[in-house]
Amino acid sequence: MILNVENTSRSFSGFLALDNVNLQVAEGEMHALIGPNGAGKTTLFNVISGLISADTGTVSFKDRELSRMKPHQIVEVGIARSFQRVNVFPRNTAFENVQVAFIARNREHFKIFAAAYGKYTQEIMELLILVGMADDASTPAGELAHGKQKQLELAVALAANPALLLLDEPTAGMSIAETMSSIELIRDIVKGRNLTLLFTEHDMTVVFEIADRVSVLHHGQIIATGDGETVRNDPEVRRVYLGTEESES
Amino acid sequence: MRPRGGVQWTLFGLFLVALVPVVGERYYVDLTTQILIYALFALSLNILVGYCGNLSFGHAAFFAIGGYACVILTTTYEVTLIISLGLSVLISAVAAAAIGYVCVRLAAMHFAMLTLAFSMLVWSIAIKWTPVTGGDDGFVGATLPDLISNPVSFFYFALLIFSTGLILLRVICTSTFGRAMIAIRENETRATFMGMDVRKIRLQAFTIAGAFAGLAGALLGLYNRGMYPESAFWTESGQVLIMVLLGGMHSFIGPVLGAAALYILETMINQYTEYWQIVLGVILLGVVLIAPDGLAGLLSGFRKRKDDSVTGVDSE
């Protein structure tokens, strides 16, 4: 198991957002985390990536304990994340957005005499081409269409050279066509680069299409884990989530 | 993000400034020297405010520390000028690192208030530590080497130091570290999740800003042949902040324009009225409302934007 979340709980002023969560993600798999709004998906992402700390339990990645690490240290050990709401540098170009990520990855953000201009041009363009944004390199990120911004986020996350990619709602706000092409892109990249993917997704078609395994989070608890078929037919999951077809945005 | 034709313009500007003693009277030489000193001070503050996005209300602390250190070293301890200058910068940097270590733990307004508190601490030390600093009366009668003891030679000395500082700061701002500062200013969370230790980067910015403020302060001490507690007072921090805002914090060269504009306006307006502060208030109001990017923003508005620069701060 590349990622191992054990007995993790977290509450916010009395509200139990994560209730004794256990989640194992195997190396190389595409693991979907689904559940209704407010089930704790983003909280779990925030705990894994170090944005918030858990009250109890442990999170380990490649047998390294993450709980005491700072977010930037967690990135260094190989976990990169995207955000549900687009989180880029809006006034900087797409090129510059990815460039900063490369600077950070190569630990050059303290170097005061290393000229930034033109740095990593080739690597940056390769990544932008990979996510289908070659023509948008010099467009300010804030002026890109929503779908493109999501792809830029993906490029930024990939620039950190992660082993585990955490994508929070990678297709949120996309049209059906965009969602399909975007999800294929993610699959190709994850498989092509031998990455492990943990993602949240509201579109069940997407989830059952690409996920190797699915975990269902409900009221802060994992109520089911397994391959798509198992989870889809799980009576408890049908009762609390799939059956009612709650729409998430 | 491409460094544009700024280099030629800057060299041209420095060349024009170098002509001041040739064409101007002593009065203008003095005025320009003061502008150069404050322009360097304002440039150093803009590392924090414009690049890193950290508003400091106490930057005068390092200006004063550098100034006191330099005059005390050259006069009390008779250290040679160059070594004194170097040590002043070093002492300011160490002080900034120590104070910054505490300040960068806080965000936004709390950061600003803590820098203010530390600068007032420096001010009270300057006043109370009479045997070393001269206390209330200031440290007077600093000695200068003969080479720079007349106004014109001191002017060229100040211009040399200013140009060196300008170039170094330009290199720093266009470095990978400069890019990291901008990233933090734009979106601290995203920068963190790219793997940056935001706190350390802010501390490094704070230290560099303090070091260059110290260099400017050292120049002031030499220029005035002494140092006074007012240089650490909050009004001094406020004035340099005004220079940055007036000139434009989203431009590298903006603070230089701001320092020049403030000095020239003050001189001009003082001839007509003693209520300079009121006029300044009106001007600042105008800048904030009409030209939030300051004089540099107005200037670059006149020139057609040539490339894809949107990082603001890198547009010269």
Interface residues (C-beta under 8 A of the other chain):
Chain A: S49 L51 K70 P71 H72 V75 E76 A80 R81 F83 N87 V88 F89 P90 R91 N92 T93 E96 Q99 V100 A101 I103 A104 R105 E108 H109 F110 K111 I112 F113 A114 A115 A116 Y117 K119 S138 P140 V156 A159 A160
Chain B: M1 R2 P3 V171 I172 T174 S175 T176 F177 G178 R179 A180 I182 A183 E186 N187 T189 R190 A191 T192 F193 M194 G195 M196 D197 V198 K200 I201 Q204 I208 D308 V310 T311 G312
